Amino acid sequence: MRAEIDQVTVRGIIEGITLHAENEVVGIVGPNGSGKSTTLRCVYRALKPDAGTVLIGGQSVHRRQDLARELSALTQESQVEFDFTVAEVVEMGRLPHRRDPARDRRVVAEALARVDVAHLAGRSFLSLSGGERQRVLIARAVAQEPEVLVLDEPTNHLDIRHQLDVLALARGLGVTVLTVLHDLNLAASYCDRLYVLDEGRVVAHGTPEEVLVPELVAKVFHVTAHVVRHPTTGVPQLLFDQEVTP
Ligand SMILES: Nc1ncnc2c1ncn2[C@@H]1O[C@H](COP(=O)(O)OP(=O)(O)OP(=O)(O)O)[C@@H](O)[C@H]1O
């Protein structure tokens, strides 16, 4: 399903952001405060843009009644306030569906196993570590079986194995994934295309190979980078010098 952001402006924060994703993994990268989360918030309707449109499957998100059946989001605000068990939190992902209890149970069990939290099913969510919580929230988003999955820094709190695992999971779903990532090398490894934001605007977009070049990295992130190839996958990866550029 196609997700389309067209000329979206949130006054003083983002200006005329245009991007799209369709059955691919699209990464949004950029420095702190460049407007990445604000852009995603317009997609999952936490924020109404001052101008521009956000379309999911060709329809405005602000006019859709049934958005939760098509879009799920792991956000910076995705927290659980009350003392639910892990299984209950992931079951919440089935709320938009709930027609076939046997299927719901199976989907929840698969989601728990896929992010390696099945052994925590009976535990209180609030008793979990940061990384365990993040994996449970990812399981909830996946259990929703969305056509469009929106992820704001999904690798937050995760150890390296679980970072790789979660991004492989997102890729393996075969749906439209729109994800904010800070780690440019993970972005290069798991995203089909990238959009680079700086000061609220898209300043570059294309394949990781096209986008992650030393000139762009220096201009936007103010660091010196060298591009090397991953020895087995051939994917471009960046090595950074220690001093920052002015
Ligand atoms: N509700 C708000 N009111 C005022 N300013 C805001 C609001 N939300 C975000 N901002 C500001 O807008 C800018 C962009 O914020 P946003 O969270 O979208 O950036 P980001 O690229 O996701 O940053 P980070 O990498 O630090 O998570 C920041 O300077 C932030 O302080």
PDBQT file of the ligand as one rigid body, heavy atoms in Angstrom, charges set to zero:
ROOT
HETATM    1  N1  LIG A 301       5.083  20.620  19.934  1.00  0.00    +0.000 N 
HETATM    2  C1  LIG A 301       6.183  21.322  19.637  1.00  0.00    +0.000 A 
HETATM    3  N2  LIG A 301       6.280  22.624  19.953  1.00  0.00    +0.000 NA
HETATM    4  C2  LIG A 301       7.391  23.336  19.639  1.00  0.00    +0.000 A 
HETATM    5  N3  LIG A 301       8.465  22.818  19.026  1.00  0.00    +0.000 NA
HETATM    6  C3  LIG A 301       8.418  21.525  18.696  1.00  0.00    +0.000 A 
HETATM    7  C4  LIG A 301       7.280  20.704  18.981  1.00  0.00    +0.000 A 
HETATM    8  N4  LIG A 301       7.544  19.449  18.531  1.00  0.00    +0.000 NA
HETATM    9  C5  LIG A 301       8.779  19.486  18.012  1.00  0.00    +0.000 A 
HETATM   10  N5  LIG A 301       9.302  20.738  18.110  1.00  0.00    +0.000 N 
HETATM   11  C6  LIG A 301      10.633  21.165  17.653  1.00  0.00    +0.000 C 
HETATM   12  O1  LIG A 301      10.716  20.887  16.271  1.00  0.00    +0.000 OA
HETATM   13  C7  LIG A 301      12.010  20.433  15.921  1.00  0.00    +0.000 C 
HETATM   14  C8  LIG A 301      11.908  19.073  15.249  1.00  0.00    +0.000 C 
HETATM   15  O2  LIG A 301      11.514  18.101  16.202  1.00  0.00    +0.000 OA
HETATM   16  P1  LIG A 301      11.430  16.558  15.831  1.00  0.00    +0.000 P 
HETATM   17  O3  LIG A 301      11.100  15.826  17.088  1.00  0.00    +0.000 OA
HETATM   18  O4  LIG A 301      10.534  16.374  14.659  1.00  0.00    +0.000 OA
HETATM   19  O5  LIG A 301      12.940  16.285  15.379  1.00  0.00    +0.000 OA
HETATM   20  P2  LIG A 301      13.686  14.917  15.096  1.00  0.00    +0.000 P 
HETATM   21  O6  LIG A 301      14.361  15.075  13.766  1.00  0.00    +0.000 OA
HETATM   22  O7  LIG A 301      12.769  13.765  15.255  1.00  0.00    +0.000 OA
HETATM   23  O8  LIG A 301      14.785  14.974  16.249  1.00  0.00    +0.000 OA
HETATM   24  P3  LIG A 301      15.562  13.818  17.107  1.00  0.00    +0.000 P 
HETATM   25  O9  LIG A 301      16.575  13.220  16.193  1.00  0.00    +0.000 OA
HETATM   26  O10 LIG A 301      16.219  14.653  18.174  1.00  0.00    +0.000 OA
HETATM   27  O11 LIG A 301      14.550  12.857  17.639  1.00  0.00    +0.000 OA
HETATM   28  C9  LIG A 301      12.807  20.426  17.221  1.00  0.00    +0.000 C 
HETATM   29  O12 LIG A 301      13.576  21.599  17.285  1.00  0.00    +0.000 OA
HETATM   30  C10 LIG A 301      11.749  20.398  18.301  1.00  0.00    +0.000 C 
HETATM   31  O13 LIG A 301      12.222  21.033  19.477  1.00  0.00    +0.000 OA
ENDROOT
TORSDOF 0
